[in-house]
């Protein structure tokens, strides 16, 4: 009788260890208990992680967008204030320059 390859030493040939373990059976768990739920839970976890990554990316993009907007508004208001001051005090500015 030929001993098949992959038989652990001390095991009789042709027993359960040659049969491929089904999903969930590998750690000796009952297939009915966890086998059907495990892939579903794994896929749910993967989806949750994907959504979380997308949300983080989107929120960081939104923050950058708002910062750029605030910077632009700040620059324009400073420019407007500068020119308003110049226009209000045009006479005094030109007098100071002339003297």
Number of C-alpha atoms within 10 A of each C-alpha: 4 6 10 10 8 9 14 11 7 6 10 11 17 12 9 9 13 13 8 9 12 9 15 18 15 11 8 8 12 12 14 10 11 13 15 12 12 13 13 11 11 11 11 12 12 12 12 12 12 12 12 12 12 12 12 12 11 12 12 12 12 12 11 12 12 12 12 12 12 12 12 11 12 12 12 12 12 11 12 12 12 12 13 12 11 14 11 11 11 12 11 11 12 11 9 8 8 7 5
